[in-house]
Every structure is written in structure tokens, then in C-alpha cells.
Amino acid sequence: MKINPHAELNAQLQKYIAERSLINGRGAGSMEELNQWIAEFMETYNRRTLTEFEGYSPEQMASIINNLWKEDSLVKFKQLDASDFEQIPLLRQMKCLTDILKRDGEIKLTATGALPVKLLPEIYKQGVPCEYIEKSGCKIRLEAECLTVELTHILAKLTKVVKEQKGVMTLTKNGEKLINDNQALLELMIKKFTTEFNFAYFDRCESDEIALLGNGFSLILLSKYGNKKCSYRFYAEKYSIAFPMLLGNITPSMASFDFLIASCYERRTFDVYLANFGLIEREETGSMREHNDDVLIKKSPLFDKLFQITPPKR
């Protein structure tokens, strides 16, 4: 259980005042002394290691949430080898889209602003296969019918690799530079995904914050436990322990809170985010994905090659 810092501060402050009174008989001392004591207490409190944060302190967790990808981030990128980029489905799809633009000069979008049907199979085959499309053999008729293609389109716009004017997509000048630098393009795609993309875009879960809040912590969890196969629920439970306030954003229903959190966290973190960037390997162990326990995941070899994780301060 987390301790309320205000309650703990009040209790320790009363103890401090009582001890000072016994020692010198004049109470707590000056306001300046009190303020200094409070500042020192809060600094110590914020630097405590907490089990619910996997040994990170509240101060470090605040950095994980607020400073992801900044210079002092606890999660940093490492330089990949040239051959590694081919292992990243979403990057392959992005490069396919930009190759089409280089080849044709422009793409005329549909009346709804989507990619035209004739280009969808070409882009789709570069990404993570869709189980429904693969099993049914159905042709992709709309961009919205294929998550990975739609996600590619979204990220192309978020990264400003492309621009769209009057229903026509073209490469930007910055895009022309980025497509020749796979490392820079990949880093920008991940940064935009984790800081500007709406994690709730592809589902109907009530909470927009699940998986988005502290998504850098999800990388830390996978870095720590991802060498062995674990269920989605394993990670969802640890995420819920770190961010219990998110439970309040779910309306009670026939399904349990932990199942709803696990399902939402699973889809957004693993199915939409990490799988499409080639950062996990998954294995289905049963015919039904009931309660998220029939799908096991582990980090892919690419994960440790791409990320450098700063361990907790001890």
C-alpha cells in the first residue's frame, strides 16, 4: 500500500516538534528551521525506492513519466545495425509508403482522406499480419480495415514525413532527409507514438490513460522480465500496481476491473505498440485468449539492441 506523503509528513513533523521541545524546551524552532526540515524530509521521501515502482523512487518515476526521451531520460535509444531495421514491421511500412511517394511523386487520397485501395496490399504486406485478413483471405477494401496501414498513415503525418493538401499526399523536405536515416526515422516514430499518438484510438476502453501514462515504465518492465515468457496479465498487474489511480477510470461491469485493465493494457501496449515495432515475440498457448493467459510474450533480440535502461538508484 502506498503511503500518503502528506499524512507521513504531518506525522513526522509532529514527532520532530515534540523531540525538539524535549531537547531545548522551546518548541520547533524558527520558521526557517521548519522549512529546511520539511525540504529535507520531502527530498528523502521522493528518493525512497518503492517496490510498486520496481525499485525506482517517486522522483525517478516522475522522470519516467515526464522526461521520456529527453536528455536526462532513464530510457535512451542505442544505435542499431543496418540489418536491424528490416526487423521492424512499422518502419518497413513507413519506408514502403515513402518509396511509393518517391516513385510516383504523390498519392491521391480518397474523399475521406484515406490511402487509396490499390496501395493498401503493398503497404500491408510489410507489416504484422492481421489474423482476420490472413484467415479469411478477404481483400483490404478500406484503410480503416487494417490497423497497421492506418497506423502507418497516422505516424507519417505525426512525424511530418508527409504533408497532405487538397487531398494529395507528398513528401516533406524533412521527410526526404529522414527516409535516408533509418535510425533518426525510427526514433522519431517511437517518440511521436509514445508522446502524441492517442493510445485509445483503436479500442473502446473507457480510459484514455491506460498504457499511455508511464509507457516508459512498460519498457522498463519488459527490460527487466522479458528474458522469459510471461503472460500479458503479468505485466498488466505490475502496471496496475504502479498506477492504481487508473482503476477509477473504469466503470464497473460484469467483467472484473483487473480483466478490463489487462485487456486494455494488452491491446495498447503489446498488440498496437511493441509488436508493430518488432520489440516482442508472442506465443499462443491455447485456443482461447481467455483472461489474457493463453498468450505469452518475451522481448525480442531487437529490444535490448535498441534501448538502454537506467536501473534504479540504490
Buried (B, 14 or more C-beta within 10 A) or exposed (E): EEEEEEEEBEEBBEEBBEEBEEEEEEEBBEEEEBEEBBEEBBEEBBEEBBEBBBBBBBBBBEBBBEBBBEEEBBBBBEEBEEEBBEBBBBBBBBBBBBBBBEEEEEBEBEEEEBBEEEBBEBBBEBBBEBEEBEEEEEEBEBBEBBBBBBBBBBBBBBBBBBBBEEEEBBBBEBBEEBBEEBBEBBBBBBBBBBEEBEBBEBBEBEBEBBBBBBBBBBBBBBBBBBEEBBBBBBBBBBBBEBBEEBBEBBEEEEEEBBBBBBBBBBBBBBBBBBBBBBBBBBEEEEEEBEBBBBBBBBBBEBBBBBBEBBEBEE
